[in-house]
Amino acid sequence: MNKPANEPENEGDEQGDDIEREIRLQEARIRLTEAQALAQELKNLRDERGVVDTAFCSFALSRLENDIASILDSIPLSMQRRFVDIGKAQLEFLKKLIAKATNNATTTSGKIPEMLDEYIDSAS
């Protein structure tokens, strides 16, 4: 078929391009709307205390670490006072074990991102 003389040759192509652009724009809008809905759901769950940020987990664990370290640090002196006959070697051994436990406890919150990755990898 011959095109009318006043119709540009690529008008059909332009309309096709416009339709394709409109489709891509609509798809982008749908993705954005879905992402916004998901973000709102997560915010609602957080507000309802159904989920927490990993930053909160790090914060809570760092506070717990301090509490644990304080208790662990007091054990050797408490043992020495309670059991006056405890040997120096036993007390030193106890102090070393407690120091290891304290060091492990005080580094836990810094490992949260790594632990999260490990958990997600093992859950999938």
MDTraj code that builds the backbone (N, CA, C; nanometers):
import mdtraj as md
import numpy as np

residues = "MET ASN LYS PRO ALA ASN GLU PRO GLU ASN GLU GLY ASP GLU GLN GLY ASP ASP ILE GLU ARG GLU ILE ARG LEU GLN GLU ALA ARG ILE ARG LEU THR GLU ALA GLN ALA LEU ALA GLN GLU LEU LYS ASN LEU ARG ASP GLU ARG GLY VAL VAL ASP THR ALA PHE CYS SER PHE ALA LEU SER ARG LEU GLU ASN ASP ILE ALA SER ILE LEU ASP SER ILE PRO LEU SER MET GLN ARG ARG PHE VAL ASP ILE GLY LYS ALA GLN LEU GLU PHE LEU LYS LYS LEU ILE ALA LYS ALA THR ASN ASN ALA THR THR THR SER GLY LYS ILE PRO GLU MET LEU ASP GLU TYR ILE ASP SER ALA SER".split()
xyz = np.array([
    [0.0835, -0.1186, 0.0000],
    [0.0000, 0.0000, 0.0000],
    [0.0871, 0.1238, 0.0000],
    [0.0385, 0.2218, -0.0662],
    [0.1095, 0.3492, -0.0696],
    [0.0582, 0.4381, 0.0418],
    [0.1502, 0.5113, 0.1021],
    [0.1126, 0.6043, 0.2074],
    [0.0670, 0.7340, 0.1445],
    [-0.0254, 0.8018, 0.2116],
    [-0.0643, 0.9331, 0.1593],
    [0.0571, 1.0251, 0.1571],
    [0.0571, 1.1172, 0.0679],
    [0.1715, 1.2053, 0.0482],
    [0.1985, 1.2930, 0.1694],
    [0.0950, 1.3290, 0.2454],
    [0.1167, 1.4184, 0.3592],
    [0.1561, 1.3435, 0.4869],
    [0.1568, 1.2097, 0.4875],
    [0.1948, 1.1317, 0.6057],
    [0.3444, 1.1040, 0.6019],
    [0.4154, 1.1399, 0.7110],
    [0.5588, 1.1114, 0.7129],
    [0.5820, 0.9607, 0.7083],
    [0.6953, 0.9232, 0.6532],
    [0.7254, 0.7815, 0.6354],
    [0.7360, 0.7066, 0.7676],
    [0.7887, 0.7692, 0.8708],
    [0.8123, 0.6967, 0.9951],
    [0.7126, 0.7340, 1.1050],
    [0.5947, 0.7809, 1.0703],
    [0.4943, 0.8154, 1.1710],
    [0.4531, 0.6918, 1.2500],
    [0.4391, 0.5800, 1.1853],
    [0.4055, 0.4551, 1.2534],
    [0.5149, 0.4156, 1.3504],
    [0.6400, 0.4373, 1.3097],
    [0.7526, 0.4076, 1.3983],
    [0.7505, 0.4978, 1.5208],
    [0.7180, 0.6249, 1.5008],
    [0.7125, 0.7191, 1.6125],
    [0.6019, 0.6808, 1.7095],
    [0.4886, 0.6399, 1.6565],
    [0.3784, 0.5980, 1.7435],
    [0.4179, 0.4725, 1.8210],
    [0.4861, 0.3819, 1.7539],
    [0.5338, 0.2608, 1.8212],
    [0.6329, 0.2942, 1.9314],
    [0.7224, 0.3903, 1.9030],
    [0.8190, 0.4340, 2.0041],
    [0.7478, 0.4990, 2.1222],
    [0.6461, 0.5806, 2.0926],
    [0.5699, 0.6459, 2.1995],
    [0.4994, 0.5422, 2.2864],
    [0.4427, 0.4425, 2.2235],
    [0.3733, 0.3373, 2.2984],
    [0.4732, 0.2599, 2.3841],
    [0.5875, 0.2299, 2.3260],
    [0.6908, 0.1569, 2.4004],
    [0.7406, 0.2385, 2.5199],
    [0.7612, 0.3682, 2.4991],
    [0.8032, 0.4560, 2.6096],
    [0.6961, 0.4603, 2.7180],
    [0.5714, 0.4680, 2.6776],
    [0.4609, 0.4719, 2.7736],
    [0.4542, 0.3413, 2.8536],
    [0.4765, 0.2303, 2.7871],
    [0.4768, 0.1006, 2.8558],
    [0.5903, 0.0956, 2.9573],
    [0.7102, 0.1386, 2.9169],
    [0.8245, 0.1393, 3.0099],
    [0.7977, 0.2320, 3.1280],
    [0.7361, 0.3459, 3.1009],
    [0.7033, 0.4406, 3.2072],
    [0.6029, 0.3785, 3.3048],
    [0.5019, 0.3125, 3.2524],
    [0.4029, 0.2469, 3.3382],
    [0.4670, 0.1354, 3.4209],
    [0.5567, 0.0589, 3.3595],
    [0.6265, -0.0471, 3.4327],
    [0.7109, 0.0119, 3.5452],
    [0.7777, 0.1232, 3.5174],
    [0.8586, 0.1892, 3.6200],
    [0.7699, 0.2396, 3.7334],
    [0.6548, 0.2933, 3.6987],
    [0.5613, 0.3407, 3.8016],
    [0.5122, 0.2248, 3.8879],
    [0.4849, 0.1128, 3.8251],
    [0.4396, -0.0052, 3.8996],
    [0.5485, -0.0520, 3.9957],
    [0.6734, -0.0595, 3.9466],
    [0.7846, -0.1016, 4.0341],
    [0.8006, -0.0052, 4.1512],
    [0.7896, 0.1246, 4.1237],
    [0.8020, 0.2246, 4.2295],
    [0.6896, 0.2095, 4.3313],
    [0.5691, 0.1900, 4.2836],
    [0.4547, 0.1731, 4.3737],
    [0.4720, 0.0484, 4.4599],
    [0.5189, -0.0603, 4.3992],
    [0.5418, -0.1835, 4.4753],
    [0.6502, -0.1630, 4.5806],
    [0.7565, -0.0924, 4.5437],
    [0.8650, -0.0660, 4.6392],
    [0.8154, 0.0219, 4.7537],
    [0.7343, 0.1209, 4.7221],
    [0.6797, 0.2079, 4.8262],
    [0.5869, 0.1297, 4.9188],
    [0.5083, 0.0396, 4.8623],
    [0.4180, -0.0420, 4.9440],
    [0.4984, -0.1323, 5.0373],
    [0.6039, -0.1928, 4.9856],
    [0.6890, -0.2784, 5.0683],
    [0.7552, -0.1977, 5.1798],
    [0.8051, -0.0801, 5.1455],
    [0.8684, 0.0054, 5.2466],
    [0.7681, 0.0427, 5.3557],
    [0.6458, 0.0711, 5.3169],
    [0.5435, 0.1058, 5.4155],
    [0.5088, -0.0143, 5.5031],
    [0.5014, -0.1333, 5.4429],
    [0.4752, -0.2541, 5.5214],
    [0.5850, -0.2768, 5.6245],
    [0.7097, -0.2604, 5.5824],
    [0.8216, -0.2779, 5.6757],
    [0.8175, -0.1732, 5.7863],
    [0.7841, -0.0504, 5.7506],
    [0.7734, 0.0554, 5.8512],
    [0.6633, 0.0215, 5.9513],
    [0.5502, -0.0260, 5.9007],
    [0.4404, -0.0639, 5.9902],
    [0.4818, -0.1780, 6.0826],
    [0.5504, -0.2777, 6.0273],
    [0.5977, -0.3887, 6.1100],
    [0.6959, -0.3403, 6.2159],
    [0.7832, -0.2466, 6.1782],
    [0.8782, -0.1928, 6.2752],
    [0.8041, -0.1166, 6.3847],
    [0.7044, -0.0363, 6.3443],
    [0.6269, 0.0392, 6.4425],
    [0.5502, -0.0534, 6.5369],
    [0.5087, -0.1691, 6.4854],
    [0.4378, -0.2681, 6.5671],
    [0.5345, -0.3604, 6.6408],
    [0.6636, -0.3337, 6.6238],
    [0.7707, -0.4122, 6.6842],
    [0.7734, -0.5566, 6.6342],
    [0.7328, -0.5726, 6.5080],
    [0.7376, -0.7038, 6.4443],
    [0.8728, -0.7330, 6.3827],
    [0.9455, -0.6283, 6.3461],
    [1.0814, -0.6409, 6.2927],
    [1.1664, -0.5304, 6.3537],
    [1.2965, -0.5525, 6.3560],
    [1.3886, -0.4496, 6.4044],
    [1.5035, -0.4357, 6.3053],
    [1.5642, -0.3199, 6.3067],
    [1.6811, -0.2955, 6.2228],
    [1.8016, -0.3681, 6.2817],
    [1.8944, -0.4048, 6.1962],
    [2.0162, -0.4678, 6.2467],
    [2.0950, -0.3696, 6.3329],
    [2.0802, -0.2407, 6.3066],
    [2.1485, -0.1407, 6.3896],
    [2.0989, -0.1492, 6.5340],
    [1.9692, -0.1741, 6.5515],
    [1.9173, -0.1900, 6.6876],
    [1.9769, -0.3138, 6.7529],
    [1.9875, -0.4220, 6.6767],
    [2.0461, -0.5450, 6.7320],
    [2.1883, -0.5189, 6.7803],
    [2.2649, -0.4457, 6.7016],
    [2.4016, -0.4117, 6.7422],
    [2.4006, -0.3275, 6.8689],
    [2.3106, -0.2306, 6.8751],
    [2.2989, -0.1447, 6.9926],
    [2.2638, -0.2268, 7.1166],
    [2.1617, -0.3122, 7.1041],
    [2.1171, -0.3920, 7.2186],
    [2.2268, -0.4873, 7.2648],
    [2.2938, -0.5504, 7.1697],
    [2.4006, -0.6429, 7.2076],
    [2.5186, -0.5712, 7.2715],
    [2.5490, -0.4512, 7.2265],
    [2.6612, -0.3795, 7.2880],
    [2.6290, -0.3448, 7.4331],
    [2.5035, -0.3129, 7.4610],
    [2.4645, -0.2875, 7.6007],
    [2.4725, -0.4157, 7.6823],
    [2.4269, -0.5244, 7.6237],
    [2.4331, -0.6535, 7.6918],
    [2.5781, -0.6964, 7.7141],
    [2.6631, -0.6701, 7.6150],
    [2.8058, -0.7026, 7.6279],
    [2.8658, -0.6354, 7.7509],
    [2.8332, -0.5087, 7.7698],
    [2.8864, -0.4351, 7.8849],
    [2.8387, -0.4959, 8.0161],
    [2.7117, -0.5340, 8.0207],
    [2.6584, -0.5965, 8.1422],
    [2.7291, -0.7290, 8.1708],
    [2.7454, -0.8087, 8.0670],
    [2.8113, -0.9388, 8.0833],
    [2.9570, -0.9206, 8.1248],
    [3.0263, -0.8291, 8.0598],
    [3.1675, -0.8055, 8.0918],
    [3.1834, -0.7616, 8.2369],
    [3.0928, -0.6784, 8.2831],
    [3.0994, -0.6315, 8.4215],
    [3.0838, -0.7477, 8.5195],
    [2.9897, -0.8352, 8.4921],
    [2.9685, -0.9517, 8.5795],
    [3.0892, -1.0446, 8.5742],
    [3.1368, -1.0711, 8.4540],
    [3.2514, -1.1612, 8.4401],
    [3.3747, -1.1064, 8.5114],
    [3.3954, -0.9760, 8.5017],
    [3.5121, -0.9153, 8.5671],
    [3.5086, -0.9306, 8.7188],
    [3.3900, -0.9400, 8.7748],
    [3.3790, -0.9485, 8.9208],
    [3.3954, -1.0913, 8.9739],
    [3.3917, -1.1894, 8.8878],
    [3.3966, -1.3292, 8.9331],
    [3.5264, -1.3645, 9.0068],
    [3.6443, -1.3337, 8.9547],
    [3.7661, -1.3747, 9.0274],
    [3.7731, -1.3190, 9.1695],
    [3.7399, -1.1926, 9.1857],
    [3.7446, -1.1333, 9.3192],
    [3.6396, -1.1971, 9.4104],
    [3.5207, -1.2210, 9.3565],
    [3.4157, -1.2870, 9.4358],
    [3.4589, -1.4270, 9.4774],
    [3.5201, -1.4989, 9.3854],
    [3.5682, -1.6343, 9.4170],
    [3.6765, -1.6291, 9.5244],
    [3.7663, -1.5328, 9.5126],
    [3.8757, -1.5206, 9.6085],
    [3.8217, -1.4874, 9.7478],
    [3.7211, -1.4021, 9.7531],
    [3.6621, -1.3664, 9.8823],
    [3.5822, -1.4823, 9.9418],
    [3.5106, -1.5518, 9.8569],
    [3.4248, -1.6611, 9.9035],
    [3.5069, -1.7837, 9.9422],
    [3.6078, -1.8128, 9.8632],
    [3.6916, -1.9305, 9.8871],
    [3.8344, -1.8831, 9.9121],
    [3.8614, -1.8460, 10.0349],
    [3.9914, -1.7872, 10.0694],
    [4.1069, -1.8839, 10.0468],
    [4.0788, -2.0111, 10.0450],
    [4.1842, -2.1107, 10.0254],
    [4.2115, -2.1407, 9.8779],
    [4.1448, -2.0701, 9.7888],
    [4.1655, -2.0969, 9.6459],
    [4.3108, -2.0659, 9.6106],
    [4.3683, -2.1535, 9.5321],
    [4.5087, -2.1368, 9.4960],
    [4.5283, -2.0266, 9.3926],
    [4.6484, -1.9718, 9.3951],
    [4.6806, -1.8638, 9.3018],
    [4.6739, -1.9135, 9.1571],
    [4.7179, -2.0364, 9.1331],
    [4.7155, -2.0930, 8.9974],
    [4.5711, -2.1087, 8.9486],
    [4.4831, -2.1565, 9.0366],
    [4.3424, -2.1718, 8.9982],
    [4.2788, -2.0355, 8.9683],
    [4.3125, -1.9380, 9.0496],
    [4.2578, -1.8037, 9.0309],
    [4.3078, -1.7421, 8.8995],
    [4.4344, -1.7608, 8.8686],
    [4.4897, -1.7092, 8.7426],
    [4.4255, -1.7784, 8.6223],
    [4.4056, -1.9099, 8.6351],
    [4.3401, -1.9842, 8.5279],
    [4.1980, -1.9316, 8.5067],
    [4.1273, -1.9088, 8.6153],
    [3.9913, -1.8548, 8.6088],
    [3.9920, -1.7166, 8.5431],
    [4.0877, -1.6329, 8.5795],
    [4.0974, -1.4989, 8.5206],
    [4.1207, -1.5055, 8.3699],
    [4.2050, -1.5993, 8.3262],
    [4.2317, -1.6141, 8.1824],
    [4.1058, -1.6560, 8.1074],
    [4.0333, -1.7529, 8.1634],
    [3.9097, -1.7974, 8.0985],
    [3.8068, -1.6845, 8.0920],
    [3.7978, -1.6102, 8.1983],
    [3.7020, -1.4993, 8.2026],
    [3.7429, -1.3894, 8.1046],
    [3.8722, -1.3653, 8.0930],
    [3.9194, -1.2650, 7.9967],
    [3.8825, -1.3060, 7.8539],
    [3.8965, -1.4347, 7.8225],
    [3.8577, -1.4835, 7.6895],
    [3.7081, -1.4646, 7.6668],
    [3.6291, -1.5012, 7.7673],
    [3.4838, -1.4869, 7.7550],
    [3.4444, -1.3401, 7.7400],
    [3.5097, -1.2542, 7.8158],
    [3.4811, -1.1111, 7.8079],
    [3.5156, -1.0569, 7.6697],
    [3.6307, -1.0964, 7.6179],
    [3.6704, -1.0511, 7.4840],
    [3.5715, -1.0979, 7.3780],
    [3.5277, -1.2222, 7.3895],
    [3.4279, -1.2721, 7.2942],
    [3.2971, -1.1950, 7.3068],
    [3.2563, -1.1690, 7.4289],
    [3.1298, -1.0984, 7.4509],
    [3.1355, -0.9556, 7.3976],
    [3.2487, -0.8905, 7.4124],
    [3.2569, -0.7497, 7.3726],
    [3.2736, -0.7295, 7.2225],
    [3.2921, -0.8352, 7.1475],
    [3.3036, -0.8200, 7.0019],
    [3.1795, -0.8679, 6.9277],
    [3.0827, -0.9176, 7.0000],
    [2.9648, -0.9763, 6.9357],
    [2.8859, -0.8752, 6.8538],
    [2.8612, -0.7571, 6.9067],
    [2.7776, -0.6610, 6.8340],
    [2.8412, -0.6192, 6.7020],
    [2.9723, -0.6178, 6.6963],
    [3.0399, -0.5826, 6.5719],
    [3.0272, -0.6898, 6.4648],
    [2.9868, -0.8091, 6.5065],
    [2.9738, -0.9205, 6.4121],
    [2.8322, -0.9341, 6.3559],
    [2.7418, -0.8470, 6.3957],
    [2.6015, -0.8588, 6.3534],
    [2.5869, -0.8630, 6.2009],
    [2.6475, -0.7716, 6.1247],
    [2.6299, -0.7791, 5.9790],
    [2.6779, -0.9128, 5.9209],
    [2.7899, -0.9614, 5.9699],
    [2.8434, -1.0897, 5.9233],
    [2.7494, -1.2042, 5.9617],
    [2.6981, -1.1998, 6.0844],
    [2.6047, -1.3031, 6.1294],
    [2.4756, -1.2990, 6.0481],
    [2.4307, -1.1790, 6.0151],
    [2.3093, -1.1648, 5.9344],
    [2.3297, -1.2275, 5.7971],
    [2.4436, -1.1994, 5.7352],
    [2.4734, -1.2599, 5.6049],
    [2.4740, -1.4123, 5.6148],
    [2.5376, -1.4634, 5.7189],
    [2.5447, -1.6084, 5.7383],
    [2.4052, -1.6675, 5.7583],
    [2.3229, -1.5988, 5.8361],
    [2.1867, -1.6457, 5.8616],
    [2.1045, -1.6482, 5.7328],
    [2.1123, -1.5409, 5.6567],
    [2.0357, -1.5327, 5.5317],
    [2.0823, -1.6396, 5.4336],
    [2.2140, -1.6589, 5.4247],
    [2.2672, -1.7617, 5.3348],
    [2.2210, -1.9014, 5.3756],
    [2.2158, -1.9278, 5.5059],
    [2.1767, -2.0610, 5.5519],
    [2.0260, -2.0827, 5.5434],
    [1.9487, -1.9740, 5.5480],
    [1.8030, -1.9856, 5.5438],
    [1.7511, -2.0033, 5.4016],
    [1.8326, -1.9695, 5.3042],
    [1.7829, -1.9792, 5.1656],
    [1.8294, -2.1038, 5.0962],
])
top = md.Topology()
chain = top.add_chain()
for i, resn in enumerate(residues, 1):
    res = top.add_residue(resn, chain, resSeq=i)
    for name in ("N", "CA", "C"):
        top.add_atom(name, md.element.get_by_symbol(name[0]), res)
traj = md.Trajectory(xyz[None], top)
